[in-house]
Amino acid sequence: MQIDFHHAVTYVAARGAGFSHEEADIVAYAAQYVDDAVNDGTVCFDNKSMYTRISSAHKTVDPENLVDASNHLVWLPFHFLPGNAGNSDKGSAGSFIDKIICLPGNKSAVAQKMLDLTLETKGKRCALHRLGITMHVYADTWAHQGFAGVLHEVNEVDDAEETDNSGVFNSSLADEIVSWIGGKVIPPLGHGRAQVLPDMPFLKWQYRNGKNKLIERNNIEEFCTAANELCRYMQRYRGVPIDGLPTADQATIKDIFLTAKDQAGEDRHRAWLQAIKKGRFSFGSATISYDNSGRQSWKAQALGTSFDLPVHSYSDNFLESNWKLFHDAVQQHRLTLLHDILPLYGICAA
């Protein structure tokens, strides 16, 4: 999924669950920032204090994508949550690759365990940031189902074609894919060979996977289900009745999915921001924005705007900054996924 879902739809789901604007704003920003936190390493301050953070994503073209250990540390815990072949215990789910193929969150015991343990973080300083990270991972399970966050032939994509005329592509999806990947130059990591096809909310398409099985995908229904499931979990998180998004809001979400048909996620995101500002949802009008690395970004608020300085000026507000709390939550999330949750299902990752 892209910024239109991870930021805007997550905000709508959080408001639908009863979070305030300020709370939902943090959850939604954190959910999107998972895709944008591509830097790791130590930040040094002029008072000799330090802070070390990890990355929760790699750039599309990044040598780290060819390193198995790096893929285990980034793609598995943050983007392609292993589904354990649908089993609820170690069982006989098959090979390691079979176990780590992503499944929709409501069909994955691994995803449900992730939700359970996130619930236990309520009340911590970075609780809303951790919730946003979890919502990113949970949402991605619907878009990334059938793919694994490692380099493997299971991620092959052949004979891809659109099954419903979206009006976006001038040629078949197969032609689009060939033009994008230049004859399979992109390695079979995650849905890399499908490019953005799993991320477009309005698309119906099909392809043959690495096992030569025909896979039919209806992104519209998958994304609508994901939005409602995010709201249901956040209602559980808040301890209120779990009834999902209001019916009218579900209809509005589907309408925007079907009408905002730009290929670029940023363009679809603008349509969502306008819909939210115009008060198209039950919570009324709201103004939200997302700045990844500019002057209004969490990073700039925490470190100033000169990110490349070898030494930063320390502020007493740093420890409570959204940027620092997000990175605290990212490290907690990865440790919990790789060392507490996956071993329960016989999965050893990094």
Buried (B, 14 or more C-beta within 10 A) or exposed (E): BBBBBBBBBBBBBBBBBBBEBEBBBBBBBBBBBBBBBBEBEEBBBEEEEEBEBBBBBBEEEBEBBEBEEBBBBBBBBBBBBBBBBBBEEEBEBEEBBBBBBBBBBBEBBBBBBBBEBBBEBEEBBBBBBBBBBBBBBBBBBBBBBBBBBBBBEBBBBBEBBBEEEBEBBEEBBBEBBBEBBEEBEBBBBBBBBBBBBBBBBBBBBBBBBBEEEEBEBBBBEBBBBBBBBBBBBBBBBBEEEBEBBBEEBBEBBBEBBEEBBBEEBEEBBBBBBEBBEEEBBBBEEBEBEBEBEEEEBBBBBBBEEEEEEEEBEBBEEBBEBBBBBBBBBBBBBBEBBBEEBBEBBBBEBB
